[in-house]
Amino acid sequence: MPTSSSRTPSSRKPSSKPRPTERPTERPKVRPKARPKVRGVAGLVLTPGASAGRDQPALVAIDDAVSECGVRVERVDFPYRLAGRRAPDRPPVLIATVVEAAQALARTLKVAPGRIALGGRSMGGRMCSMAVADGLAAAALVLVSYPLHPPGKPERLRTEHFGALELPCLFVSGTRDAFGSRDELEAATSAIPGPVTHVWIEGGDHGLRGRDPEVAGIVRDWIPAL
């Protein structure tokens, strides 16, 4: 219980000297709040969807937003894109690219690989999740418009590796995504042992056109909570 203190009145006569004039109290200057610095996640590797490159607008928006939190972001291109081809490489090549990018960023930042988060749009995010399932250490997965199955083919689920994802996963999807409905994706991700967060963009399709700032804000707000 807090205690209060008191002083005994002095027996001395009050001084006749005038008291100095008190200066008005200055109000402390209020500085604008800065974005919280993220201590757990040091870096984020972002990968594009099929037929897109590292300058895909969605990735650029996430890069700009997350960088404000003090997280270093590395956007990467897959080999087929660098070679000028339209058809994506086979999964082993794509996964190897993710692994190399994550390891390179960890070396650059001089941190453990487990402090690097991975993610991207559609195919790129899926390759990141497969890299983690194959044993790549990572802080978290950021999966924007995860392609659960080809449009119109719900029986061809791309979930065989979900049981090996023992890390935080963020799924950002549109409610009108032809690659997987809300019910389908939430049911499928129940197989993931790590903590899963779903954020749904109302009316958004697989491309989430015009919603890049919204998606970027979701990712920016989620990463500091890890």
GUNUMI-66007 format. One record per residue (C-alpha): residue in three letters; x, y negated, z negated. Coordinates in Angstrom, 2 decimals, always signed. Layout:
+------+---------+---------+---------+
! type !       x !       y !       z !
+------+---------+---------+---------+
!  Ala !       X !       Y !       Z !
...
+------+---------+---------+---------+
This chain:
+------+---------+---------+---------+
! type !       x !       y !       z !
+------+---------+---------+---------+
!  Met !   +0.00 !   +0.00 !   +0.00 !
!  Pro !   +1.54 !   -3.36 !   +0.93 !
!  Thr !   +2.50 !   -5.62 !   -1.98 !
!  Ser !   +2.31 !   -9.41 !   -2.20 !
!  Ser !   +4.99 !  -11.59 !   -3.76 !
!  Ser !   +4.64 !  -14.91 !   -5.62 !
!  Arg !   +7.04 !  -17.55 !   -6.87 !
!  Thr !   +6.99 !  -19.04 !  -10.40 !
!  Pro !   +6.32 !  -22.82 !  -10.36 !
!  Ser !   +9.47 !  -24.86 !  -11.09 !
!  Ser !   +9.66 !  -27.10 !  -14.20 !
!  Arg !  +11.59 !  -29.75 !  -12.31 !
!  Lys !   +9.93 !  -33.05 !  -11.49 !
!  Pro !   +8.89 !  -33.44 !   -7.91 !
!  Ser !  +11.41 !  -35.31 !   -5.87 !
!  Ser !  +10.56 !  -38.83 !   -4.76 !
!  Lys !  +12.48 !  -38.36 !   -1.54 !
!  Pro !  +10.23 !  -38.34 !   +1.50 !
!  Arg !   +9.82 !  -34.99 !   +3.15 !
!  Pro !  +11.16 !  -34.65 !   +6.63 !
!  Thr !   +8.55 !  -34.87 !   +9.31 !
!  Glu !   +7.60 !  -31.38 !  +10.53 !
!  Arg !   +8.11 !  -30.74 !  +14.19 !
!  Pro !   +5.18 !  -29.34 !  +16.10 !
!  Thr !   +5.46 !  -25.61 !  +16.61 !
!  Glu !   +6.40 !  -24.73 !  +20.17 !
!  Arg !   +4.40 !  -21.99 !  +21.79 !
!  Pro !   +6.50 !  -19.08 !  +22.98 !
!  Lys !   +6.76 !  -18.80 !  +26.72 !
!  Val !   +4.78 !  -15.90 !  +28.10 !
!  Arg !   +6.56 !  -13.97 !  +30.80 !
!  Pro !   +4.65 !  -12.00 !  +33.41 !
!  Lys !   +4.49 !   -8.30 !  +32.64 !
!  Ala !   +6.94 !   -6.23 !  +34.65 !
!  Arg !   +6.19 !   -2.79 !  +36.01 !
!  Pro !   +7.18 !   -0.09 !  +33.50 !
!  Lys !  +10.49 !   +1.54 !  +34.28 !
!  Val !  +10.19 !   +5.30 !  +34.73 !
!  Arg !  +12.72 !   +7.26 !  +32.69 !
!  Gly !  +11.70 !  +10.81 !  +33.48 !
!  Val !  +11.60 !  +10.59 !  +37.28 !
!  Ala !  +14.71 !   +9.07 !  +38.81 !
!  Gly !  +13.93 !   +9.55 !  +42.49 !
!  Leu !  +11.22 !  +10.51 !  +44.95 !
!  Val !  +11.72 !  +12.25 !  +48.29 !
!  Leu !   +8.92 !  +11.56 !  +50.77 !
!  Thr !   +8.27 !  +13.62 !  +53.90 !
!  Pro !   +5.92 !  +12.81 !  +56.81 !
!  Gly !   +3.03 !  +14.69 !  +58.32 !
!  Ala !   +3.27 !  +16.57 !  +61.61 !
!  Ser !   +4.27 !  +14.42 !  +64.61 !
!  Ala !   +5.07 !  +11.48 !  +62.33 !
!  Gly !   +8.38 !  +10.10 !  +61.09 !
!  Arg !   +9.86 !   +8.57 !  +57.97 !
!  Asp !   +8.32 !   +5.21 !  +58.87 !
!  Gln !   +4.77 !   +6.59 !  +58.66 !
!  Pro !   +2.74 !   +3.72 !  +57.11 !
!  Ala !   +1.49 !   +5.85 !  +54.23 !
!  Leu !   +5.05 !   +6.71 !  +53.21 !
!  Val !   +6.21 !   +3.11 !  +53.51 !
!  Ala !   +3.33 !   +1.96 !  +51.29 !
!  Ile !   +4.18 !   +4.57 !  +48.63 !
!  Asp !   +7.86 !   +3.64 !  +48.86 !
!  Asp !   +7.13 !   -0.04 !  +48.25 !
!  Ala !   +4.79 !   +0.68 !  +45.32 !
!  Val !   +6.90 !   +3.29 !  +43.53 !
!  Ser !  +10.12 !   +1.31 !  +43.94 !
!  Glu !   +8.58 !   -1.35 !  +41.69 !
!  Cys !   +8.73 !   +1.19 !  +38.85 !
!  Gly !  +12.48 !   +1.58 !  +39.17 !
!  Val !  +12.29 !   +4.88 !  +41.03 !
!  Arg !  +14.61 !   +5.33 !  +44.01 !
!  Val !  +12.66 !   +6.52 !  +47.06 !
!  Glu !  +14.13 !   +8.38 !  +50.02 !
!  Arg !  +11.97 !   +8.84 !  +53.12 !
!  Val !  +13.25 !  +11.56 !  +55.43 !
!  Asp !  +12.76 !  +12.73 !  +59.00 !
!  Phe !  +12.56 !  +16.38 !  +59.98 !
!  Pro !  +15.04 !  +17.69 !  +62.59 !
!  Tyr !  +12.48 !  +18.04 !  +65.39 !
!  Arg !  +11.61 !  +14.38 !  +65.03 !
!  Leu !  +15.24 !  +13.32 !  +65.18 !
!  Ala !  +15.66 !  +15.45 !  +68.31 !
!  Gly !  +12.72 !  +13.76 !  +70.01 !
!  Arg !  +10.51 !  +16.85 !  +70.04 !
!  Arg !   +6.78 !  +16.78 !  +69.30 !
!  Ala !   +6.37 !  +20.32 !  +67.98 !
!  Pro !   +7.45 !  +20.74 !  +64.34 !
!  Asp !  +10.30 !  +23.06 !  +63.37 !
!  Arg !   +9.57 !  +26.41 !  +61.78 !
!  Pro !   +8.93 !  +26.33 !  +58.00 !
!  Pro !  +12.43 !  +27.58 !  +57.02 !
!  Val !  +14.00 !  +24.61 !  +58.82 !
!  Leu !  +11.54 !  +22.14 !  +57.32 !
!  Ile !  +12.02 !  +23.56 !  +53.82 !
!  Ala !  +15.81 !  +23.41 !  +54.19 !
!  Thr !  +15.50 !  +19.74 !  +55.10 !
!  Val !  +13.55 !  +19.08 !  +51.90 !
!  Val !  +16.13 !  +20.92 !  +49.81 !
!  Glu !  +19.03 !  +19.01 !  +51.39 !
!  Ala !  +17.30 !  +15.65 !  +50.90 !
!  Ala !  +16.46 !  +16.36 !  +47.25 !
!  Gln !  +19.98 !  +17.54 !  +46.44 !
!  Ala !  +21.54 !  +14.56 !  +48.22 !
!  Leu !  +19.37 !  +12.09 !  +46.31 !
!  Ala !  +20.21 !  +13.76 !  +43.00 !
!  Arg !  +23.93 !  +13.48 !  +43.81 !
!  Thr !  +23.55 !   +9.83 !  +44.80 !
!  Leu !  +21.75 !   +8.98 !  +41.57 !
!  Lys !  +24.01 !  +11.27 !  +39.51 !
!  Val !  +21.06 !  +12.99 !  +37.89 !
!  Ala !  +19.88 !  +16.57 !  +37.54 !
!  Pro !  +17.75 !  +17.90 !  +40.45 !
!  Gly !  +14.88 !  +18.28 !  +37.99 !
!  Arg !  +14.53 !  +14.49 !  +37.83 !
!  Ile !  +13.71 !  +14.21 !  +41.53 !
!  Ala !  +10.03 !  +14.29 !  +42.53 !
!  Leu !   +9.01 !  +15.55 !  +45.98 !
!  Gly !   +6.05 !  +14.92 !  +48.19 !
!  Gly !   +4.57 !  +13.56 !  +51.34 !
!  Arg !   +1.64 !  +13.64 !  +53.69 !
!  Ser !   -0.07 !  +16.79 !  +54.93 !
!  Met !   +2.57 !  +19.14 !  +56.41 !
!  Gly !   +5.42 !  +17.28 !  +54.70 !
!  Gly !   +3.85 !  +17.68 !  +51.28 !
!  Arg !   +3.14 !  +21.34 !  +51.94 !
!  Met !   +6.81 !  +21.95 !  +52.82 !
!  Cys !   +7.85 !  +20.25 !  +49.58 !
!  Ser !   +5.57 !  +22.55 !  +47.59 !
!  Met !   +6.96 !  +25.59 !  +49.39 !
!  Ala !  +10.52 !  +24.46 !  +48.64 !
!  Val !   +9.66 !  +24.28 !  +44.94 !
!  Ala !   +7.99 !  +27.70 !  +45.07 !
!  Asp !  +11.22 !  +29.03 !  +46.58 !
!  Gly !  +13.17 !  +27.81 !  +43.55 !
!  Leu !  +14.04 !  +24.14 !  +44.15 !
!  Ala !  +14.02 !  +22.26 !  +40.84 !
!  Ala !  +11.83 !  +19.16 !  +40.87 !
!  Ala !  +10.14 !  +16.75 !  +38.48 !
!  Ala !   +6.75 !  +16.75 !  +40.20 !
!  Leu !   +4.89 !  +17.09 !  +43.50 !
!  Val !   +2.97 !  +14.28 !  +45.21 !
!  Leu !   +0.70 !  +15.85 !  +47.83 !
!  Val !   -1.30 !  +13.44 !  +49.99 !
!  Ser !   -3.94 !  +15.08 !  +52.22 !
!  Tyr !   -2.73 !  +18.60 !  +51.51 !
!  Pro !   -3.69 !  +20.77 !  +54.54 !
!  Leu !   -5.46 !  +23.58 !  +52.71 !
!  His !   -6.51 !  +25.31 !  +55.94 !
!  Pro !   -6.83 !  +24.49 !  +59.66 !
!  Pro !  -10.07 !  +22.63 !  +60.48 !
!  Gly !  -12.95 !  +25.07 !  +60.88 !
!  Lys !  -10.90 !  +28.02 !  +59.60 !
!  Pro !  -11.39 !  +28.15 !  +55.82 !
!  Glu !  -10.28 !  +31.78 !  +55.73 !
!  Arg !   -6.70 !  +30.78 !  +56.64 !
!  Leu !   -5.70 !  +29.32 !  +53.30 !
!  Arg !   -2.20 !  +27.92 !  +52.79 !
!  Thr !   -2.03 !  +28.77 !  +49.13 !
!  Glu !   +0.07 !  +31.91 !  +48.84 !
!  His !   +2.79 !  +29.99 !  +46.97 !
!  Phe !   +0.56 !  +28.10 !  +44.52 !
!  Gly !   +1.18 !  +30.57 !  +41.70 !
!  Ala !   +4.86 !  +29.55 !  +41.59 !
!  Leu !   +4.25 !  +25.80 !  +41.09 !
!  Glu !   +5.05 !  +25.34 !  +37.41 !
!  Leu !   +5.30 !  +21.53 !  +37.49 !
!  Pro !   +2.96 !  +18.53 !  +37.55 !
!  Cys !   +1.12 !  +18.19 !  +40.87 !
!  Leu !   -0.82 !  +15.21 !  +42.19 !
!  Phe !   -3.31 !  +15.84 !  +45.00 !
!  Val !   -4.69 !  +12.73 !  +46.73 !
!  Ser !   -7.34 !  +13.64 !  +49.32 !
!  Gly !  -10.33 !  +12.21 !  +51.15 !
!  Thr !  -13.80 !  +13.54 !  +50.46 !
!  Arg !  -14.30 !  +14.08 !  +54.22 !
!  Asp !  -11.04 !  +15.92 !  +54.91 !
!  Ala !  -11.62 !  +18.62 !  +57.54 !
!  Phe !   -8.53 !  +20.46 !  +56.27 !
!  Gly !  -10.21 !  +21.26 !  +52.95 !
!  Ser !  -13.31 !  +20.17 !  +51.07 !
!  Arg !  -13.30 !  +19.02 !  +47.48 !
!  Asp !  -14.74 !  +22.30 !  +46.23 !
!  Glu !  -12.29 !  +24.34 !  +48.30 !
!  Leu !   -9.20 !  +22.45 !  +47.18 !
!  Glu !  -10.12 !  +22.31 !  +43.51 !
!  Ala !  -10.86 !  +26.03 !  +43.51 !
!  Ala !   -7.57 !  +26.83 !  +45.25 !
!  Thr !   -5.44 !  +24.69 !  +42.95 !
!  Ser !   -6.77 !  +26.50 !  +39.90 !
!  Ala !   -4.08 !  +29.07 !  +40.72 !
!  Ile !   -1.32 !  +26.52 !  +40.02 !
!  Pro !   +0.13 !  +27.09 !  +36.53 !
!  Gly !   +1.47 !  +23.53 !  +36.23 !
!  Pro !   -0.76 !  +20.55 !  +35.35 !
!  Val !   -2.82 !  +19.45 !  +38.37 !
!  Thr !   -4.34 !  +16.02 !  +38.96 !
!  His !   -6.88 !  +15.41 !  +41.72 !
!  Val !   -7.74 !  +11.93 !  +42.96 !
!  Trp !  -10.44 !  +11.71 !  +45.63 !
!  Ile !  -10.74 !   +8.87 !  +48.13 !
!  Glu !  -14.45 !   +8.44 !  +48.78 !
!  Gly !  -15.26 !   +8.68 !  +52.51 !
!  Gly !  -11.65 !   +9.29 !  +53.48 !
!  Asp !  -10.76 !  +11.76 !  +56.23 !
!  His !   -7.50 !  +13.68 !  +56.60 !
!  Gly !   -5.68 !  +10.62 !  +57.93 !
!  Leu !   -6.97 !   +8.34 !  +55.14 !
!  Arg !   -6.94 !   +5.49 !  +57.65 !
!  Gly !   -6.93 !   +2.07 !  +56.09 !
!  Arg !   -6.46 !   +3.48 !  +52.59 !
!  Asp !   -2.66 !   +3.34 !  +52.33 !
!  Pro !   -2.58 !   +0.62 !  +49.61 !
!  Glu !   -5.08 !   +2.60 !  +47.56 !
!  Val !   -3.09 !   +5.82 !  +47.88 !
!  Ala !   +0.16 !   +4.02 !  +47.06 !
!  Gly !   -1.37 !   +2.56 !  +43.91 !
!  Ile !   -2.53 !   +5.99 !  +42.77 !
!  Val !   +0.97 !   +7.44 !  +43.16 !
!  Arg !   +2.58 !   +4.43 !  +41.47 !
!  Asp !   +0.28 !   +4.73 !  +38.45 !
!  Trp !   +0.69 !   +8.51 !  +38.15 !
!  Ile !   +4.47 !   +8.80 !  +38.17 !
!  Pro !   +5.13 !   +6.75 !  +35.00 !
!  Ala !   +2.77 !   +9.04 !  +33.08 !
!  Leu !   +4.96 !  +12.09 !  +33.66 !
+------+---------+---------+---------+
